[in-house]
Amino acid sequence: MRKTEQRSAILRELQKRKDHPTAYDIYHTVRCSMPNISLGTVYRNLEYLAGKGMIRKIDSAGGKKRFDPNTQDHPHFHCLECDRVEDIPAATMPCVPDAGNDWPEGRIILGINLEYVGLCSSCAGRKTAVGHEGD
C-alpha cells in the first residue's frame, strides 16, 4: 500500500511538470508532502513507471536521466548552457518517418528518441549580448 501511495505521488508530481525533471527534482518536491521518502525510492518508482510505459525516460545528452509524462514519440531540445530540456512541437519539425513503418533491410521502427542540442533562446540571447558588449 505504501509503495502505491509513493508511486501515485511521484506520478502526480511528474504530470504537473513540463520541464522534464530528474529523479532528484521530483524527490525534492515530493519530499515536501512525504518527508520520509528517499531518493532511491523515487528513482526506483520512476524506473518502474517508465518500464510499464506510463512515463518516458529520457537519456539526455547531458548525461542526466530525465522523465517525461508524455509517452508519445516526440523530439526534445536540450540546452547545453542552462541544461533545460524542452519538447519540440510537431508543427516545427522536419519530416520524420512514422514509427511502426517498415524500413529498408527489414527494420521495423518501434519508436524514436530524437534530441537536438544547442542553446535555448534565453541562453543564446545572453551569449549574443555578452559578445557585443565590447563593440
C-alpha positions in Angstrom: 0.0 0.0 0.0 2.8 2.4 1.0 4.6 1.9 -2.3 1.4 2.6 -4.2 0.9 5.9 -2.3 4.5 6.9 -3.1 4.2 5.9 -6.7 1.0 7.8 -7.1 2.5 10.9 -5.5 5.6 10.7 -7.8 3.4 10.2 -10.9 1.1 13.2 -9.9 4.1 15.4 -9.5 5.6 14.5 -12.8 2.3 15.0 -14.6 2.2 18.6 -13.2 5.5 19.5 -14.8 6.7 20.4 -18.3 10.4 20.7 -17.5 11.5 17.1 -17.9 12.7 16.8 -14.3 15.4 14.5 -13.0 14.7 12.0 -10.2 16.3 14.4 -7.7 13.9 17.2 -8.9 10.9 15.0 -8.3 12.3 13.8 -5.0 12.9 17.4 -3.8 9.2 18.3 -4.5 7.5 15.0 -3.3 9.6 15.2 -0.1 7.5 18.2 1.0 4.4 16.1 1.3 6.2 12.8 2.1 9.2 13.7 4.3 10.3 10.0 4.8 10.6 9.2 1.1 14.1 8.5 -0.1 15.8 9.5 -3.4 16.3 5.8 -4.1 12.5 5.2 -3.7 11.8 8.0 -6.1 14.3 6.7 -8.7 13.1 3.1 -8.5 9.5 4.2 -8.9 10.3 6.4 -11.9 12.2 3.5 -13.5 9.2 1.2 -12.7 6.7 3.7 -14.3 9.0 4.1 -17.3 9.3 0.3 -17.7 5.5 0.0 -17.6 5.2 2.7 -20.3 3.3 5.1 -18.0 6.0 7.8 -18.4 9.0 8.2 -20.7 12.6 8.1 -19.5 14.9 10.5 -21.5 18.6 9.7 -21.5 19.7 13.2 -22.3 22.9 14.3 -24.0 23.7 16.0 -20.7 24.0 12.6 -19.1 21.2 13.1 -16.6 18.2 10.8 -16.8 15.1 12.9 -17.1 11.4 11.9 -17.0 8.5 13.0 -19.2 4.8 12.3 -18.6 4.2 12.4 -22.4 4.7 8.9 -23.6 4.1 9.7 -27.3 7.2 9.7 -29.6 8.3 13.3 -29.8 11.7 15.1 -30.1 13.4 17.2 -27.4 15.7 20.2 -27.3 18.5 20.2 -24.7 20.2 23.5 -23.9 23.9 22.9 -23.3 24.1 26.2 -21.3 21.2 26.0 -18.8 20.6 22.2 -19.1 16.9 22.7 -19.8 15.1 20.0 -21.8 12.0 21.1 -23.8 9.5 19.4 -26.1 9.7 20.4 -29.7 6.2 20.9 -31.2 5.5 18.6 -34.1 4.5 21.5 -36.3 8.1 22.9 -36.2 9.7 19.5 -37.0 11.1 18.5 -40.3 9.5 15.3 -41.7 10.5 12.3 -39.6 9.3 8.8 -40.7 6.5 7.4 -38.6 7.3 4.7 -36.0 5.8 1.4 -37.0 6.5 1.7 -40.7 8.8 -0.9 -42.3 12.2 0.5 -43.1 14.8 -0.8 -45.6 16.6 -4.1 -44.8 13.7 -5.5 -42.8 13.9 -3.0 -40.0 10.8 -2.1 -38.0 10.9 1.2 -36.1 9.1 0.9 -32.7 9.8 4.5 -31.5 12.1 7.4 -31.7 14.4 9.1 -29.3 15.4 12.3 -31.0 17.2 15.1 -29.2 18.5 18.3 -30.6 21.3 20.1 -28.6 22.3 23.7 -28.6 21.4 26.9 -26.9 17.8 27.9 -26.0 16.6 31.3 -27.0 17.4 32.8 -23.5 20.9 31.4 -23.4 21.6 32.3 -27.0 20.4 35.9 -26.3 22.7 36.2 -23.3 25.7 34.9 -25.4 24.9 37.4 -28.1 24.6 40.3 -25.6 27.9 39.4 -23.9 29.6 39.0 -27.3 28.5 42.6 -28.3 29.4 44.3 -25.0 32.9 45.3 -26.3 31.6 46.8 -29.6 
